[in-house]
Amino acid sequence: MKDKDAYEKWEALCKEFEAARDEQFAAYAAVTRGFARVAKGAGGNPSEKELDAYEETSKRLDEINRRMDAFVKANA
């Protein structure tokens, strides 16, 4: 049963990672669009809200990566 439990926990971590990765990518895209506006002369830098969202999603992704690393070490 332990192997099945480990598989289910790993699968849940992978799904959590994929969702967080997608959120981080979307936040990064918003920041990039802000800098692109500057390069095109069409507006200002990314907003504080966009920058904060990118920072938060990056922290979340890092935290999930740490848990995945710990899981692999514990179950390898």
C-alpha positions, 0 to 999 in steps of 0.5 A: 500500500505504501507504493500506491500512497506514494504514487497518489501523493506524487501525482497530487504534487505534480498537479499542484506544480502544473497549476502553479507553473501555469499561474507563474507563466501567466504572471510572467507574461503580464510583466513581460507585456509591461516591459514590451510597452515601454520598449514600444513607447506605448506605456509604462512599466509593469504595474506593482500588482503585476510585479507582486503577482509574479513574485508571489507565484514564483515563491509558490512554485519554489515552495512546491519544488522544494516539497517535490525534492523532499518527496523524491529524497524520502521515497527514492 
